[in-house]
């Protein structure tokens, strides 16, 4: 793990699907070695399938447009709590019976949410009837979730404990404050795990209504990878996830407005290292300038010791161990963020360099050598990043959910190589305005002249 990774990974973990982040090394796989087949179930669910017979296993992931951005007003945290409760029984099956069935089948069952999605995954062997029984269990969890009161009380409390724990972590405090400032009244503003006062009030009818509205075929993307023939995959999916009602997909999320002016937020905490985040709305999945931003950000702050930010802040000045930048694509404009950690006494100097480097890069773009280095790394590393069915499932769900096109993997390296300095400079200039950035500092002392955020 490079020196840039700890904070960048934490940031991505809070805001993402858990798959691809612009500026990180983007995993992908050549389409010629991962032939993707696609079809729709009768209920409208879209299936992306890869036959991979190397191991007698299948990984099945179902993704719904049911992330925290779909939490109703006053019920922030509902998507997260619903995901937490999906292995707590189904139909007449108690939580203990559900857990025993998972153990008896020898499968892995998990559910999670992000800002855009709620995802449920099951991994199983293909021996005997294991696959069908595993998918039956998944389908029952989605069509007949039990949401028992005793489990709900426990999981609601665990979610609240997690939120309180975040309040003691300066990095997470900074990230949540950053989102509030960047997104304002947009659904992306509130954290995926919700806010305490609203989580405490969530009850079983809230979860049942959320599941009924969102766990429908028209709102589902299904990714399947493993040792299964196409005909068998179609048959089993029709018998299991084909039981989801057709329903309707929710309306698109509202556009993310551009920031009208710069904002500075200082949050006082008794910490040895100040945590700094700076950014604004960046890019959405499927954007025409995705690849220029990807290649460009590698040189700016996504390439570890190959990036300008690392060179300027750490290597030249010794101000920070961890410094990075990233574009995090979402259904609507996800954030661009640059960040670092530094000693409290050095915040002003480190922030000045961070701002200067970002502004210079936006105005001037990369050198030809920087473009070549980024292309060499991104094209050379991405085929090595797919090593398991689960990895490929993550790629397929991202492609399917965000409508990236069936040639996305096939043309990945071609599109990276096609980027030049002019395209990067244009994309950065159109996406970023250094004069209208949100800057969040969580530290022990406010830098002189820094904004009026809450303490």
Secondary structure in CASP SS format (residue, H / E / C, confidence):
PFRMAT SS
TARGET T0000
AUTHOR 0000-0000-0000
METHOD secondary structure of the structure
MODEL  1
X C 1.00
X C 1.00
X C 1.00
X C 1.00
X H 1.00
X H 1.00
X H 1.00
X H 1.00
X H 1.00
X H 1.00
X H 1.00
X H 1.00
X H 1.00
X H 1.00
X H 1.00
X C 1.00
X C 1.00
X C 1.00
X C 1.00
X C 1.00
X C 1.00
X E 1.00
X C 1.00
X C 1.00
X C 1.00
X C 1.00
X C 1.00
X C 1.00
X C 1.00
X C 1.00
X C 1.00
X C 1.00
X C 1.00
X C 1.00
X C 1.00
X C 1.00
X E 1.00
X E 1.00
X E 1.00
X E 1.00
X C 1.00
X C 1.00
X C 1.00
X C 1.00
X C 1.00
X E 1.00
X E 1.00
X E 1.00
X E 1.00
X E 1.00
X E 1.00
X C 1.00
X C 1.00
X C 1.00
X C 1.00
X C 1.00
X E 1.00
X E 1.00
X E 1.00
X E 1.00
X E 1.00
X E 1.00
X E 1.00
X E 1.00
X C 1.00
X C 1.00
X C 1.00
X H 1.00
X H 1.00
X H 1.00
X C 1.00
X C 1.00
X C 1.00
X C 1.00
X C 1.00
X C 1.00
X C 1.00
X H 1.00
X H 1.00
X H 1.00
X H 1.00
X H 1.00
X H 1.00
X H 1.00
X C 1.00
X C 1.00
X C 1.00
X C 1.00
X C 1.00
X E 1.00
X C 1.00
X C 1.00
X E 1.00
X C 1.00
X H 1.00
X H 1.00
X H 1.00
X H 1.00
X H 1.00
X H 1.00
X H 1.00
X H 1.00
X H 1.00
X H 1.00
X H 1.00
X C 1.00
X C 1.00
X E 1.00
X E 1.00
X E 1.00
X E 1.00
X E 1.00
X E 1.00
X C 1.00
X C 1.00
X C 1.00
X C 1.00
X E 1.00
X E 1.00
X E 1.00
X E 1.00
X E 1.00
X E 1.00
X E 1.00
X E 1.00
X C 1.00
X C 1.00
X C 1.00
X C 1.00
X H 1.00
X H 1.00
X H 1.00
X H 1.00
X H 1.00
X H 1.00
X H 1.00
X H 1.00
X H 1.00
X H 1.00
X H 1.00
X H 1.00
X H 1.00
X H 1.00
X C 1.00
X E 1.00
X C 1.00
X C 1.00
X C 1.00
X H 1.00
X H 1.00
X H 1.00
X H 1.00
X H 1.00
X H 1.00
X H 1.00
X H 1.00
X H 1.00
X H 1.00
X H 1.00
X H 1.00
X H 1.00
X H 1.00
X H 1.00
X H 1.00
X H 1.00
X H 1.00
X H 1.00
X C 1.00
X C 1.00
X H 1.00
X H 1.00
X H 1.00
X H 1.00
X H 1.00
X H 1.00
X H 1.00
X H 1.00
X H 1.00
X H 1.00
X H 1.00
X H 1.00
X H 1.00
X H 1.00
X C 1.00
X C 1.00
X C 1.00
X H 1.00
X H 1.00
X H 1.00
X C 1.00
X C 1.00
X C 1.00
X C 1.00
X C 1.00
X C 1.00
X H 1.00
X H 1.00
X H 1.00
X H 1.00
X C 1.00
X C 1.00
X C 1.00
X C 1.00
X H 1.00
X H 1.00
X H 1.00
X H 1.00
X H 1.00
X H 1.00
X H 1.00
X H 1.00
X H 1.00
X H 1.00
X H 1.00
X C 1.00
X C 1.00
X H 1.00
X H 1.00
X H 1.00
X E 1.00
X E 1.00
X E 1.00
X E 1.00
X E 1.00
X E 1.00
X E 1.00
X C 1.00
X C 1.00
X C 1.00
X H 1.00
X H 1.00
X H 1.00
X H 1.00
X H 1.00
X H 1.00
X H 1.00
X H 1.00
X H 1.00
X H 1.00
X C 1.00
X H 1.00
X H 1.00
X H 1.00
X C 1.00
X C 1.00
X C 1.00
X C 1.00
X C 1.00
X C 1.00
X C 1.00
X C 1.00
X C 1.00
X C 1.00
X C 1.00
X C 1.00
X C 1.00
X C 1.00
X C 1.00
X C 1.00
X C 1.00
X C 1.00
X C 1.00
X E 1.00
X E 1.00
X E 1.00
X E 1.00
X E 1.00
X E 1.00
X C 1.00
X C 1.00
X C 1.00
X C 1.00
X E 1.00
X E 1.00
X E 1.00
X E 1.00
X E 1.00
X E 1.00
X E 1.00
X E 1.00
X E 1.00
X C 1.00
X C 1.00
X E 1.00
X C 1.00
X C 1.00
X C 1.00
X C 1.00
X C 1.00
X H 1.00
X H 1.00
X H 1.00
X H 1.00
X H 1.00
X H 1.00
X H 1.00
X H 1.00
X H 1.00
X H 1.00
X H 1.00
X H 1.00
X H 1.00
X C 1.00
X H 1.00
X H 1.00
X H 1.00
X C 1.00
X H 1.00
X H 1.00
X H 1.00
X H 1.00
X H 1.00
X H 1.00
X H 1.00
X H 1.00
X C 1.00
X C 1.00
X C 1.00
X C 1.00
X C 1.00
X C 1.00
X C 1.00
X E 1.00
X E 1.00
X E 1.00
X E 1.00
X E 1.00
X C 1.00
X C 1.00
X E 1.00
X C 1.00
X C 1.00
X C 1.00
X C 1.00
X E 1.00
X E 1.00
X E 1.00
X E 1.00
X E 1.00
X E 1.00
X E 1.00
X E 1.00
X E 1.00
X H 1.00
X H 1.00
X H 1.00
X H 1.00
X H 1.00
X H 1.00
X H 1.00
X H 1.00
X H 1.00
X H 1.00
X H 1.00
X H 1.00
X H 1.00
X H 1.00
X H 1.00
X H 1.00
X H 1.00
X H 1.00
X H 1.00
X H 1.00
X H 1.00
X C 1.00
X C 1.00
X C 1.00
X H 1.00
X H 1.00
X H 1.00
X H 1.00
X H 1.00
X H 1.00
X H 1.00
X H 1.00
X H 1.00
X H 1.00
X H 1.00
X H 1.00
X H 1.00
X H 1.00
X H 1.00
X H 1.00
X H 1.00
X H 1.00
X C 1.00
X C 1.00
X C 1.00
X H 1.00
X H 1.00
X H 1.00
X H 1.00
X H 1.00
X H 1.00
X H 1.00
X H 1.00
X H 1.00
X H 1.00
X H 1.00
X H 1.00
X H 1.00
X H 1.00
X C 1.00
X C 1.00
X C 1.00
X C 1.00
X C 1.00
X C 1.00
X C 1.00
X C 1.00
X C 1.00
X H 1.00
X H 1.00
X H 1.00
X H 1.00
X H 1.00
X H 1.00
X C 1.00
X C 1.00
X C 1.00
X H 1.00
X H 1.00
X H 1.00
X H 1.00
X H 1.00
X H 1.00
X H 1.00
X H 1.00
X H 1.00
X H 1.00
X H 1.00
X C 1.00
X C 1.00
X H 1.00
X H 1.00
X H 1.00
X C 1.00
X E 1.00
X E 1.00
X E 1.00
X E 1.00
X E 1.00
X E 1.00
X C 1.00
X C 1.00
X C 1.00
X C 1.00
X C 1.00
X C 1.00
X C 1.00
X C 1.00
X C 1.00
X C 1.00
X C 1.00
X C 1.00
END
